[in-house]
């Protein structure tokens, strides 16, 4: 049963941003600020426009009211991740985009290196939201999905609609060697992410993340 919300409606800066055409959410923004977006979090930080509990539903947005949601390294912190995705689907407009970055389950640093992480993810984790998936019966939420497994949180940068992190090692002389290695391993992963996860991911230290683009249908 859906819980009645006690959240206030968006006010102040969030109102202004939400009425300037395209509505974009930087969901779980933390200390990052996305320009021309509503930056939301469950903790009040200097750059946060709206504060609410991500695991209390519904969210303070109308159904079919948001064009684009960026959710980077947030879902792994939330226990009720299935209902979070359902709620994000509700507020997205038809053909609206949800961009997600989550830690890959093979990476010790990314998955379990943070005390507040509940889980890691894999290449097929979001497939239940596809209409033709054999486990689609878990939910009536439907997306068109493009997933990629990423070796490092860095190269290639052109994967992302919006990037929040630049590696600290780029100022050092050896950074071209790291980039060469990362891009080489990434090219092998891209050939068959499922084969990578099943047979050889731990030989190269695991992957850092799963990047997912979901289009509401």
C-alpha positions, 0 to 999 in steps of 0.5 A: 500500500502506498504511504501517504506523504507528509512532504511539503510541495517544492518551494523556493529555488526548486519551484523556479527551476521546475518551471523553467522548461525541462525539469531535471533532478539531481537525485541524491546530489550529496556535495555535487551541484548540477546547474539547471537542475533541482538538486535533492538529497535527504540531508541538507547541504549547502548546494541542496535545493530540496530535502526529503526521505527517499524511502517515504513515498510518494515523493513531492512531485506530481506524476509524469512531471519530470523530464530527466533524473540523474541518480549517481551512486545513490541506489546502493544506499537505499534498502527499498531500492525496488520501490524507489525505482517505481517512484522515480518511474511514476514522476517521470514523463513518458519517454523521460530518462533515468540515468543511474550509476551504481557500484558493481558487485565485483568491486570490493572498494566500490561495493563494500568500501562504504559502510552505508552500502546495502548491495552491489549490482551487475550487468543484468540487475535492471532487466526486470524492468524490461517487458520481455524479461522472464522475471518482469512479473516482479513489477509493472514498471517498464523501461527501455534499458541500456546497461554497461559495466565500467572498469574504472569510474573514469575513462571513457568520460563520454559515457555520461550525460553528466560527470561528477568526478575527475581522478586525482592521478591525472596530474601525475606523469604516469596517468597516460599509462593508467588511461591506456590500461583502463581503456584496454580492459574496458574494451574487453569488457564491452565485448561481452559483459556477461562473460566478464562477470562470470569468468574473469572480473576478479583477475583484474580487480573487479569492475567499479560500476554499472552505468544504466540509461532507462527510458520510461515506456 
